[in-house]
Amino acid sequence: MADFDPETFEAEKYREYFPKLQSAYKRAFDRLNEEYDSQIVHAIDQQILNESEPVYEDGDFTLELPEDPLDRLEGVVVSDDRAAELLDVYVDEIEAQLRSVFGVGNQDEPKA
């Protein structure tokens, strides 16, 4: 696999960088699954984050979510506030794992 090239990330992310993307998402899932209710974490992973899009611009990773992400959450009992809070934590963790896996930006902790 080629070294990370920000200029080609968008075009090559699902070819050249797919294993690293999978690794970052899995590491984030594993971390959250240890700390939070696994049913909610799994639901967010499968019903919201499965349609997310990692983006690299301006020297950092961000995660674009589908429109109205919390409206997609079904089959778990959780308040809207708690679901939104956990989704924010999950997104921050994925972004931190992307920075770590690709070796860019502040790799130590999620953005505040």
trRosetta pair geometry for C-beta under 8 A, 3 or more apart (Angstrom, degrees):
i j d omega theta_ij theta_ji phi_ij phi_ji
1 16 6.1 124 -152 -175 86 74
1 17 7.4 109 -167 -93 124 44
1 19 6.8 -115 -71 45 152 123
1 20 7.4 154 159 -29 159 110
2 5 6.5 -22 130 -10 124 112
2 16 5.6 -26 34 -161 105 131
4 9 7.3 18 -166 -84 84 105
4 17 7.4 64 -111 -104 79 121
4 102 4.7 93 -93 -166 152 96
4 103 6.6 -177 12 52 140 95
4 104 6.7 -117 117 -41 157 116
5 8 4.6 27 97 31 117 102
5 9 6.8 -167 87 -47 59 72
5 12 7.7 41 62 44 105 143
6 9 5.6 -26 -144 -15 36 120
6 56 5.7 -131 -137 131 83 128
6 59 7.8 -26 -115 -95 155 43
6 104 7.8 108 -73 -108 109 154
8 11 5.5 -68 -165 53 68 105
8 12 4.8 29 145 3 99 125
8 16 7.5 35 121 33 117 151
9 12 6.5 -84 -133 55 18 88
9 13 5.5 42 172 -67 67 96
9 17 6.7 15 -140 -14 73 158
9 56 4.6 -2 100 43 164 132
10 13 6.4 -22 -133 -17 18 113
10 55 7.5 20 -96 -135 95 70
10 56 7.4 -138 -54 46 75 88
12 15 5.2 -79 -158 56 66 100
12 16 4.0 6 164 20 116 117
12 17 6.1 95 119 -4 87 98
13 16 7.4 -46 -93 57 15 81
13 17 4.8 -47 -139 59 50 122
13 18 7.1 102 150 -67 53 61
13 21 6.4 76 177 -56 93 140
13 54 6.7 -174 -164 76 147 107
14 17 7.5 -23 -45 62 18 79
14 18 5.3 52 -156 -78 41 106
14 21 7.7 -38 -96 23 54 156
15 18 6.6 58 -53 -20 2 110
17 20 5.1 -58 -169 47 75 113
17 21 5.7 81 131 -29 89 100
17 102 7.7 9 -147 -96 124 112
18 21 5.5 -55 -144 35 34 113
18 22 6.3 35 158 -19 67 104
19 22 5.7 -53 -149 36 32 113
19 23 6.4 35 152 -22 64 106
20 23 5.5 -51 -147 35 34 116
20 24 6.5 36 155 -20 66 103
20 101 4.9 148 -171 151 94 122
20 102 6.2 93 160 -73 142 78
21 24 5.9 -55 -150 35 31 109
21 25 6.4 26 156 -13 65 108
21 54 6.2 -154 -129 18 111 150
21 98 7.6 12 -119 -112 62 95
21 101 7.9 162 -76 104 25 153
22 25 6.0 -59 -147 40 30 108
22 26 6.0 27 157 -18 66 111
23 26 5.8 -58 -143 39 27 109
23 27 6.2 27 159 -19 64 107
23 97 7.8 -157 119 164 71 113
23 101 5.4 145 94 -123 114 139
24 27 5.9 -54 -146 35 27 110
24 28 6.5 26 156 -16 62 107
24 54 7.9 73 84 -94 144 152
24 94 6.4 83 144 -161 100 67
24 97 3.9 143 -158 125 79 104
24 98 4.6 63 -162 -77 158 56
24 100 7.3 150 -114 60 95 90
24 101 4.4 -105 -69 0 99 147
24 102 7.8 -13 -64 -20 137 89
25 28 5.8 -58 -151 38 30 111
25 29 6.2 32 152 -20 66 107
25 49 7.4 152 -145 153 113 129
25 94 6.2 15 -105 -129 60 106
25 97 7.3 171 -53 97 23 143
26 29 5.6 -53 -145 37 32 113
26 30 6.2 33 157 -20 66 106
27 30 5.8 -52 -145 36 29 111
27 31 6.4 29 156 -19 63 107
27 97 4.7 165 80 -136 118 135
27 100 7.8 -94 99 76 159 134
27 101 7.5 175 16 -59 143 115
28 31 5.9 -57 -149 36 29 110
28 32 6.3 18 159 -9 65 110
28 90 6.6 95 159 -164 116 67
28 93 4.2 135 -141 123 99 104
28 94 4.4 -11 -76 -80 172 62
28 96 7.7 132 -95 59 104 87
28 97 4.7 -119 -52 -4 95 147
29 32 6.2 -65 -147 43 27 102
29 33 5.8 29 158 -23 66 114
29 41 6.9 126 -153 162 70 113
29 45 5.7 53 -114 -104 114 140
30 33 5.7 -56 -140 37 26 114
30 34 6.7 28 158 -22 60 105
31 34 6.1 -60 -160 29 28 110
31 35 6.8 3 155 -2 63 114
31 93 5.9 -157 79 -165 132 140
32 35 5.9 -71 -146 47 36 101
32 36 5.4 -23 179 27 78 116
32 41 4.9 164 123 -129 109 128
32 86 7.7 105 -163 -169 126 93
32 89 6.9 134 -113 118 115 108
32 90 5.6 15 -85 -102 162 84
32 93 6.1 177 -51 49 107 167
33 36 7.2 -65 -106 56 18 77
33 38 5.2 48 -153 -115 83 88
33 41 5.0 -173 -88 108 65 158
33 42 7.5 62 -106 -55 106 79
36 40 6.4 -81 143 72 111 114
36 41 5.3 129 86 -56 109 113
36 86 6.0 128 -165 -131 159 118
36 89 7.7 133 -48 90 147 145
37 40 4.4 60 86 15 108 109
37 41 6.6 172 87 -12 54 88
37 78 7.7 -177 70 -90 147 120
38 41 5.4 -54 -140 41 36 113
38 42 5.9 37 160 -21 69 107
39 42 5.9 -55 -146 38 26 110
39 43 6.3 27 154 -19 62 108
39 76 5.3 158 138 -119 103 115
40 43 5.7 -54 -146 36 31 111
40 44 6.3 31 156 -17 65 105
40 76 5.4 142 -94 169 64 154
40 78 5.2 89 -110 -68 122 149
40 82 7.7 -64 -144 132 157 108
40 83 7.0 -139 -158 -106 115 75
40 86 5.9 14 139 121 126 171
41 44 6.0 -56 -149 37 28 109
41 45 6.2 31 152 -21 63 109
41 86 7.2 -117 -83 174 65 128
41 90 7.2 160 -135 -92 78 126
42 45 5.5 -55 -147 37 31 115
42 46 6.1 12 162 -5 67 112
43 46 6.3 -65 -139 46 26 97
43 47 5.4 -12 176 12 67 123
43 48 8.0 52 133 -1 65 97
43 73 5.8 74 145 -147 118 88
43 74 7.5 -159 -158 61 120 40
43 75 6.2 -171 -114 75 123 97
43 76 4.5 -105 -29 -17 163 137
44 47 6.7 -67 -117 52 17 88
44 48 5.1 -34 -162 35 60 121
44 49 6.1 52 143 -12 74 107
44 73 6.9 -9 -87 -104 62 113
44 83 7.4 172 -81 -158 110 84
44 86 6.4 -141 -50 118 156 110
44 87 5.7 -163 -140 -93 131 79
44 90 5.7 168 129 -10 144 171
45 48 7.6 3 -37 51 6 79
45 49 5.1 -42 -136 47 40 125
45 50 7.1 72 151 -45 53 84
45 90 7.7 -137 -71 -160 72 144
46 49 7.7 15 -17 51 16 85
46 50 5.7 20 -159 -33 34 128
47 50 7.0 40 -45 18 6 113
47 72 4.8 171 156 135 96 101
47 73 5.5 128 101 -101 141 49
47 74 6.6 179 -131 28 156 75
48 51 6.9 -88 -178 41 31 94
48 52 7.1 42 138 -47 69 101
48 65 6.5 -10 175 -153 99 109
48 66 6.8 -144 -154 33 62 106
48 69 4.6 62 -143 -170 116 103
48 70 7.6 8 -94 -77 135 36
48 72 5.4 145 -83 75 73 129
48 73 6.5 -11 -46 -66 113 87
48 87 6.5 -47 113 -123 165 118
49 52 4.7 -27 -150 -5 56 125
49 63 7.9 -19 -132 177 90 138
49 65 7.8 -56 -96 -118 53 88
49 90 6.9 -102 -64 141 136 131
49 94 7.4 174 -141 -62 131 155
51 65 7.6 68 94 -167 88 53
51 66 4.1 20 109 -49 130 125
51 72 7.8 -143 26 -122 134 170
52 63 5.1 0 179 -180 127 104
52 64 6.4 154 -163 79 68 51
52 65 5.4 -28 -107 -103 90 54
52 66 7.1 -97 -75 -21 51 75
52 91 7.9 -170 -130 -111 149 92
52 94 7.7 45 117 122 158 169
53 63 7.2 146 70 -163 42 56
53 64 4.3 -16 60 59 98 106
54 61 6.0 -21 -166 -161 98 110
54 62 7.7 152 -155 81 52 39
54 63 5.8 -31 -98 -104 58 72
54 64 7.9 -158 -71 19 11 78
54 94 7.7 -129 -91 149 104 115
54 98 6.0 168 -144 -110 132 148
55 61 7.0 141 76 -156 46 58
55 62 5.1 -21 65 65 99 85
55 63 7.3 167 18 -96 82 21
55 64 5.7 58 -17 -19 123 106
56 60 7.3 -165 -145 99 64 24
56 61 5.4 -33 -94 -94 75 68
56 102 7.9 -94 -95 120 139 171
56 104 7.7 55 -141 76 122 163
57 60 7.5 -27 71 59 45 62
57 62 7.3 -38 38 17 90 110
59 104 7.0 -160 -174 173 63 115
59 105 6.3 130 149 -79 82 93
60 95 7.7 29 167 -174 97 111
60 99 7.1 -18 -145 -89 73 113
60 104 7.2 -175 -106 127 42 112
60 105 4.9 80 -108 -88 80 144
60 111 7.9 64 -175 -66 142 135
61 95 5.1 179 98 -147 100 75
61 98 4.0 -108 109 105 175 137
61 99 5.8 -144 19 -58 117 75
61 102 7.4 124 -50 35 130 139
61 104 7.3 116 -26 79 96 121
61 105 7.2 -125 8 10 81 148
62 95 6.4 3 -115 -112 34 124
63 91 5.1 -148 59 -151 134 92
63 94 5.5 50 -61 93 148 129
63 95 5.8 -118 -17 -64 102 93
63 98 8.0 168 -62 -15 96 146
65 69 4.5 -35 162 -63 129 136
65 87 7.9 47 -109 175 153 123
65 91 7.2 -58 -58 -97 117 132
66 69 5.6 123 64 -91 77 77
66 72 6.7 60 78 -37 132 148
68 71 4.1 0 148 16 112 125
68 72 7.2 132 110 -27 79 85
69 72 5.9 -55 -167 21 43 115
69 73 7.7 48 144 -31 66 96
69 87 6.5 137 115 -157 135 153
70 73 5.5 -35 -162 7 52 119
70 80 6.3 73 168 -145 147 84
70 83 5.5 113 -133 116 109 127
70 84 6.1 -29 -77 -75 141 80
70 87 6.9 -111 -77 -23 89 157
73 76 6.6 -61 173 45 100 106
73 78 7.4 -64 152 58 140 118
73 83 5.8 -165 58 -156 176 145
78 82 5.1 -121 -179 87 94 117
78 83 4.8 113 117 -62 122 95
78 86 7.7 -51 -178 17 148 140
79 82 4.5 89 57 10 89 103
79 83 6.8 -155 89 -6 44 86
80 83 5.7 -56 -145 39 30 111
80 84 6.2 30 156 -19 65 107
81 84 5.8 -56 -147 37 28 110
81 85 6.3 29 154 -20 63 108
82 85 5.6 -53 -146 36 31 114
82 86 6.2 26 157 -14 66 108
83 86 5.9 -58 -145 41 28 106
83 87 6.2 32 154 -21 64 108
84 87 5.7 -53 -145 36 29 113
84 88 6.5 33 154 -21 63 104
85 88 5.8 -56 -154 33 29 112
85 89 6.6 27 151 -16 64 106
86 89 5.5 -51 -147 37 36 112
86 90 6.1 39 153 -22 67 106
87 90 5.6 -54 -145 37 31 113
87 91 6.3 32 156 -19 66 105
88 91 5.9 -53 -145 36 29 109
88 92 6.3 30 155 -18 63 107
89 92 5.8 -56 -150 37 29 112
89 93 6.3 28 153 -19 64 108
89 110 7.8 139 -154 57 53 178
90 93 5.7 -57 -149 37 29 111
90 94 6.5 30 154 -19 65 103
91 94 5.8 -52 -147 35 32 110
91 95 6.4 31 154 -17 64 106
92 95 5.8 -58 -150 38 29 111
92 96 6.3 30 152 -19 65 107
92 110 3.5 61 159 -171 103 139
92 111 6.1 -134 -138 48 93 71
93 96 5.6 -53 -146 37 33 112
93 97 6.2 32 155 -18 66 106
93 110 5.7 -54 -74 -75 44 129
94 97 5.7 -57 -147 39 31 110
94 98 6.3 36 152 -23 65 103
95 98 5.6 -49 -147 32 32 114
95 99 6.6 33 153 -18 62 102
95 110 6.5 89 70 -136 99 83
95 111 6.4 -35 105 4 140 107
96 99 5.8 -53 -152 35 33 111
96 100 6.4 31 150 -18 65 108
96 107 7.4 109 -170 -159 72 42
96 109 6.2 -49 -127 170 138 23
96 110 4.2 -82 -45 -81 129 63
96 111 7.4 -161 -67 -11 87 64
97 100 5.4 -54 -145 39 35 114
97 101 6.0 32 158 -18 69 108
98 101 6.0 -54 -138 39 27 107
98 102 6.0 2 168 6 64 115
99 102 6.6 -72 -140 53 20 93
99 103 7.8 152 167 -25 52 2
99 104 5.5 -107 -144 75 69 69
99 105 4.3 -76 -136 66 123 112
99 106 6.6 1 163 72 157 45
99 107 4.9 -159 126 -100 102 65
100 103 7.5 21 -179 -71 26 42
100 107 4.5 114 -92 -160 66 101
103 107 7.0 -18 -129 -77 38 143
104 107 7.6 126 68 -68 30 98
106 109 7.1 -34 139 48 110 63
106 111 7.7 115 65 -83 123 72
